[in-house]
Amino acid sequence: MIKKKREWPQQGEVVIGTVAQVFDKGAYITLDEYGGKRAYLSLSEVSSSWFHNIRDVIREGQKTAFKVIRVDPSKGHVDLSLKRVADVERDRKIFEWKRAKKAEVMLDFAAKKLGRKLDEAYEEAGWKLEDHYGEIYAGLEEAARRGIEALLAAGVSEEWAKILAELAREHIEIPQVKMSMTLELRCHGPLGIEAIKRALIEALNYAKSKGYQVKIYADGAPKYRIDATAEEYKTLKSILREVANVALSVISKEGGQGRILEEPKK
């Protein structure tokens, strides 16, 4: 079961719950993230729209997002609302829930590899990643990008970090997007070809020094295509222009000419 660091939810929090029992005046909801604690959903908090029967809106076994409207830990009471959850809040919560489930699977797998329990995985790694990155799965994504250092930076011990970094690399695929730009490079004379090669090599070396994922292809001389890959489109245009400017600067110093034929495009 997915865990939360806190024992009780907070007022105004959107939580994931499973409908345990439905009756005429409301329903009991099991709080999936809070150790199976039982909460109450009154009939008046089910829907803003008219309905004939409460079972037309919710059913036993249904899992969805609810908003916490009252919490009394001393009495063990939690009151929920279904109608106060906006569509955007519901979608965001379900997205976070799915990521939390993936994170827990990886924590459980790591615990089994180390001969430990899931609760220990949360204490030794999960909560540390949540504190450092805001979300356990976000920390594991950083491990997929940067390796064990991303986990050590959050205070995870080397024992746990090594296993989790391996799992992150194996099971988390960071989405990538691609964009291209076309250059024209010309340099006449006996050393013209060598000058163009130098311009392209220096552009690639620059990209490598910056950690950019860039490739350059001959697209039928004098055209050359630069392909760049990154996690977000908004960063790709600037990457392509930086790399292109290096090539244009070098070819100009070599006595050649260069220009951008096609601006960055998907």
Order of alpha helices (4+ residues) and beta strands (2+ residues): beta-beta-beta-beta-beta-alpha-alpha-alpha-alpha-alpha-alpha-beta-alpha-beta-beta-alpha-beta
